[in-house]
């Protein structure tokens, strides 16, 4: 007598994967950060979970499995709720008062002068740069001087402006673990045609992805320090430009994203330049709207420049 074993329900594994993907998208904050900063690592690449939903849907079509097709709609719906607005064209986001550019120019950029000329051609009101090494700084100053007569540099970060700058000072965001000379924060007031705006330029510490996860203690500490500076800023209007070594979904930037608005349109993946997977070059604002953000053509840096349109409230 043959015993016929029951076959497992067709599509059970893909359905479970669809539910898991939707859960990670919707409840990513519930993923603990220990061990290995797992939550932050997930959030750094959160938009890419949408690929899992697409693959599940294609699998359902291939296997002609209705239950998989229906299940795949769950992560699609959550992804759409979270990120669909970013798919809209960044430069079609309505009125804007300022155009700003943010770029980590790289401390080993082989042609700073060419990078500076490309940035000068953007026509932006404000240009923020990071990794300005002493040997390359004169090249940026020369190439940007004609169109950007006002500029301030503190340590390895700088701000170039078409409008007068005042009140420039260093912003101390140095983490306690850093025992070498280190200056990566700047604050200045730009006298724009729309009123005064406090502009912050910052370069938070790098993170490292290792076999055990992600290391981000220094970056997170610097984000806390910068968040306190922004909170204490006496001017209502604030623009933050910088290489924050984090995405806006990463809880490591919560001290900033809880106080500042992030872009409404555009993914603008900026790193690495050769195959951009994440946007760690950020533009945020207070009492202003970052209506859209996009990337500009590659320079000699390992980051792409990002450009954003800002409407002052």
C-alpha positions as CSV (number, residue, x, y, z in Angstrom):
1,X,0.0,0.0,0.0
2,X,1.5,3.3,-1.1
3,X,1.3,6.2,1.3
4,X,0.9,9.5,-0.4
5,X,2.4,12.3,1.6
6,X,0.6,15.6,1.5
7,X,2.3,18.2,-0.6
8,X,3.2,21.5,1.0
9,X,1.0,24.4,0.1
10,X,2.2,25.9,-3.1
11,X,3.9,29.3,-2.6
12,X,4.1,29.1,1.1
13,X,7.8,30.3,1.2
14,X,7.2,33.3,-1.2
15,X,4.2,34.4,0.8
16,X,6.1,34.3,4.0
17,X,8.9,36.3,2.4
18,X,6.4,38.9,1.2
19,X,5.0,39.3,4.7
20,X,8.5,39.5,6.1
21,X,9.5,42.2,3.6
22,X,6.3,44.2,4.3
23,X,7.0,43.9,8.0
24,X,10.6,45.1,7.7
25,X,9.4,48.1,5.6
26,X,6.6,49.0,7.9
27,X,8.3,48.3,11.3
28,X,12.0,48.9,10.6
29,X,12.2,50.9,13.8
30,X,11.4,47.7,15.7
31,X,14.5,46.0,14.5
32,X,17.1,46.2,17.3
33,X,20.4,47.9,16.8
34,X,22.3,45.3,18.6
35,X,24.2,43.4,17.6
36,X,26.1,45.2,14.8
37,X,23.7,48.1,14.4
38,X,21.4,45.8,12.5
39,X,18.5,48.3,12.6
40,X,20.6,51.2,11.1
41,X,22.1,48.9,8.5
42,X,18.6,47.8,7.4
43,X,17.4,51.5,7.3
44,X,20.4,52.5,5.2
45,X,19.2,50.4,2.3
46,X,15.5,50.4,3.1
47,X,14.3,51.6,-0.3
48,X,16.0,48.6,-2.0
49,X,13.6,46.2,-0.2
50,X,11.2,47.2,-3.0
51,X,13.2,44.9,-5.3
52,X,12.1,41.9,-3.2
53,X,8.5,42.8,-3.9
54,X,9.1,43.1,-7.6
55,X,10.9,39.7,-7.7
56,X,8.1,38.0,-5.7
57,X,5.5,39.4,-8.1
58,X,7.5,38.2,-11.1
59,X,7.9,34.8,-9.5
60,X,4.1,34.6,-9.0
61,X,3.5,35.4,-12.7
62,X,6.1,32.8,-13.7
63,X,4.6,30.0,-11.5
64,X,1.0,31.3,-12.1
65,X,0.4,31.3,-8.3
66,X,-2.3,33.8,-7.5
67,X,-1.6,33.7,-3.7
68,X,1.9,34.8,-4.3
69,X,0.8,37.7,-6.6
70,X,-1.7,38.9,-3.9
71,X,0.9,38.6,-1.2
72,X,3.5,40.5,-3.2
73,X,1.1,43.5,-3.2
74,X,1.5,43.9,0.5
75,X,5.2,45.0,0.4
76,X,4.4,47.0,-2.7
77,X,1.7,48.9,-0.8
78,X,4.0,49.6,2.1
79,X,6.9,50.7,-0.1
80,X,4.5,53.0,-2.1
81,X,3.3,54.6,1.1
82,X,6.9,55.2,2.3
83,X,8.7,56.2,-1.0
84,X,6.3,56.9,-3.9
85,X,6.7,60.6,-3.4
86,X,10.4,60.4,-4.0
87,X,9.7,59.1,-7.5
88,X,8.3,62.4,-8.6
89,X,10.7,64.6,-10.6
90,X,12.8,66.6,-8.2
91,X,12.8,69.8,-10.3
92,X,9.1,69.8,-10.8
93,X,8.3,70.3,-7.2
94,X,6.8,73.8,-7.4
95,X,8.1,77.2,-6.3
96,X,11.5,77.5,-4.9
97,X,13.6,80.4,-3.5
98,X,17.1,78.9,-3.3
99,X,19.1,76.3,-5.1
100,X,21.8,74.7,-3.1
101,X,24.5,72.1,-4.0
102,X,26.2,69.7,-1.6
103,X,29.3,67.8,-2.5
104,X,32.0,65.8,-0.7
105,X,34.8,66.6,-3.2
106,X,37.1,63.8,-1.8
107,X,40.5,64.4,-0.2
108,X,42.2,62.5,-3.1
109,X,40.4,64.2,-5.9
110,X,42.8,64.1,-8.9
111,X,41.5,67.4,-10.5
112,X,40.1,69.8,-7.9
113,X,40.1,72.7,-10.4
114,X,37.8,70.7,-12.8
115,X,35.5,69.8,-10.0
116,X,35.3,73.4,-8.9
117,X,34.5,74.6,-12.4
118,X,31.7,72.0,-12.7
119,X,30.2,73.2,-9.4
120,X,30.5,76.9,-10.4
121,X,28.4,76.1,-13.5
122,X,25.5,74.9,-11.5
123,X,24.2,78.4,-10.8
124,X,23.4,77.4,-7.2
125,X,22.9,80.1,-4.5
126,X,24.9,78.1,-2.0
127,X,27.6,75.4,-2.4
128,X,28.8,73.3,0.5
129,X,32.0,71.3,0.2
130,X,33.6,68.7,2.4
131,X,37.1,67.0,2.5
132,X,38.7,70.3,1.5
133,X,42.4,69.5,2.0
134,X,44.9,72.4,2.2
135,X,46.7,71.6,-1.1
136,X,43.4,71.7,-3.0
137,X,41.7,74.6,-1.3
138,X,43.3,77.3,-3.5
139,X,41.9,75.6,-6.7
140,X,38.4,75.8,-5.3
141,X,38.8,79.4,-4.2
142,X,40.1,80.5,-7.6
143,X,37.5,78.7,-9.7
144,X,34.5,79.7,-7.5
145,X,35.5,83.3,-6.8
146,X,33.9,85.0,-9.8
147,X,30.4,83.6,-9.2
148,X,30.6,83.1,-5.5
149,X,32.3,86.1,-3.9
150,X,31.5,85.1,-0.4
151,X,32.9,82.0,1.3
152,X,34.0,80.6,4.6
153,X,36.1,77.6,5.4
154,X,36.6,75.9,8.7
155,X,38.8,72.9,8.9
156,X,37.9,70.6,6.0
157,X,34.4,72.0,5.3
158,X,33.5,75.2,3.4
159,X,30.6,77.3,2.2
160,X,30.5,79.4,-1.0
161,X,27.6,81.8,-1.5
162,X,26.3,84.3,-4.0
163,X,24.9,86.2,-1.1
164,X,26.8,87.9,1.8
165,X,27.8,85.7,4.7
166,X,28.2,86.8,8.3
167,X,28.6,85.3,11.8
168,X,30.8,82.4,10.6
169,X,32.1,80.1,13.3
170,X,33.2,76.5,13.8
171,X,30.6,74.1,15.0
172,X,32.1,71.5,17.4
173,X,30.8,68.1,16.3
174,X,34.0,66.2,17.2
175,X,33.2,62.8,18.8
176,X,34.9,61.9,22.0
177,X,36.7,58.9,20.4
178,X,38.5,61.2,18.0
179,X,41.8,62.3,19.6
180,X,43.4,63.9,16.5
181,X,42.9,67.4,15.1
182,X,39.4,67.4,13.6
183,X,37.2,70.2,12.4
184,X,34.2,69.3,10.3
185,X,31.5,71.8,11.2
186,X,30.7,75.3,10.1
187,X,27.8,77.7,10.7
188,X,27.2,81.0,8.8
189,X,24.3,83.4,8.1
190,X,23.4,84.0,4.5
191,X,21.7,87.3,3.7
192,X,19.5,86.0,0.9
193,X,16.9,88.2,-1.0
194,X,14.3,86.3,1.1
195,X,15.9,87.1,4.5
196,X,18.6,85.7,6.7
197,X,19.2,82.0,6.8
198,X,21.5,80.1,9.1
199,X,23.5,77.7,7.0
200,X,25.2,74.7,8.6
201,X,27.8,72.6,6.8
202,X,28.9,69.3,8.4
203,X,30.8,66.1,7.7
204,X,29.9,63.4,10.1
205,X,32.3,60.5,10.8
206,X,32.4,57.6,8.5
207,X,30.7,54.3,9.2
208,X,32.2,50.9,8.5
209,X,30.4,47.7,7.4
210,X,32.2,44.7,8.9
211,X,31.3,41.0,9.2
212,X,29.7,41.7,12.5
213,X,27.5,44.5,11.1
214,X,28.0,48.3,11.0
215,X,30.1,50.5,13.3
216,X,28.6,54.0,13.7
217,X,29.2,55.2,17.3
218,X,31.3,58.2,16.2
219,X,28.8,59.3,13.6
220,X,25.9,58.9,15.9
221,X,27.6,61.0,18.6
222,X,28.4,63.7,16.1
223,X,24.8,63.7,14.9
224,X,23.7,64.3,18.5
225,X,26.1,67.2,18.9
226,X,25.0,68.7,15.6
227,X,21.3,68.3,16.5
228,X,21.8,70.3,19.7
229,X,23.5,73.1,17.7
230,X,20.6,73.2,15.3
231,X,18.0,73.2,18.1
232,X,19.8,76.1,19.8
233,X,20.0,78.1,16.6
234,X,18.3,81.5,17.2
235,X,17.3,82.1,13.6
236,X,14.1,80.4,12.5
237,X,15.3,79.5,9.0
238,X,18.0,76.9,8.9
239,X,19.6,74.9,6.1
240,X,21.9,72.0,6.8
241,X,24.2,70.7,4.0
242,X,26.6,67.9,4.5
243,X,28.0,64.5,4.1
244,X,26.2,62.9,7.0
245,X,27.4,59.4,6.2
246,X,23.8,58.2,6.7
247,X,20.5,58.1,5.0
248,X,17.5,60.0,6.2
249,X,15.8,56.6,7.1
250,X,18.7,55.6,9.4
251,X,17.7,56.2,13.1
252,X,21.3,57.3,13.6
253,X,20.3,60.7,12.1
254,X,17.2,61.0,14.3
255,X,18.7,63.9,16.2
256,X,18.6,65.8,12.9
257,X,15.6,64.4,11.1
258,X,13.4,65.0,14.2
259,X,14.3,68.7,14.0
260,X,14.6,69.3,10.2
261,X,12.6,68.6,7.1
262,X,14.0,66.2,4.6
263,X,13.5,66.3,0.8
264,X,10.1,65.5,-0.5
265,X,11.0,64.4,-4.0
266,X,13.9,62.6,-5.5
267,X,16.1,59.7,-4.3
268,X,19.4,61.3,-5.4
269,X,21.6,58.3,-4.5
270,X,25.0,59.9,-4.2
271,X,27.4,57.2,-3.1
272,X,29.5,55.5,-4.3
273,X,29.8,57.6,-7.5
274,X,30.5,54.6,-9.7
275,X,27.3,52.7,-8.6
276,X,25.2,54.9,-6.4
277,X,23.3,52.9,-3.8
278,X,22.5,55.4,-1.0
279,X,22.2,59.1,-0.5
280,X,24.5,60.1,2.4
281,X,24.9,63.6,1.1
282,X,22.0,65.5,2.7
283,X,20.1,68.7,2.5
284,X,17.7,69.5,5.3
285,X,15.9,72.6,6.5
286,X,13.8,74.2,9.2
287,X,11.1,76.8,8.5
288,X,11.8,76.0,4.9
289,X,10.8,73.2,2.5
290,X,13.3,71.1,0.6
291,X,11.0,70.5,-2.3
292,X,13.3,68.3,-4.3
293,X,16.7,66.9,-4.7
294,X,18.7,65.3,-7.5
295,X,22.3,64.3,-8.4
296,X,24.7,66.1,-10.8
297,X,27.2,64.5,-13.1
298,X,30.2,62.8,-11.5
299,X,33.4,64.8,-10.7
300,X,36.7,63.4,-9.6
301,X,35.2,62.5,-6.2
302,X,33.8,59.1,-5.0
303,X,30.6,61.0,-4.2
304,X,28.1,62.6,-6.7
305,X,27.2,66.2,-6.1
306,X,23.5,66.7,-5.0
307,X,21.4,69.7,-5.8
308,X,18.3,70.7,-4.0
309,X,15.5,73.3,-4.4
310,X,14.4,75.1,-1.2
311,X,11.2,77.1,-0.6
312,X,11.5,79.5,2.4
313,X,8.4,79.3,4.5
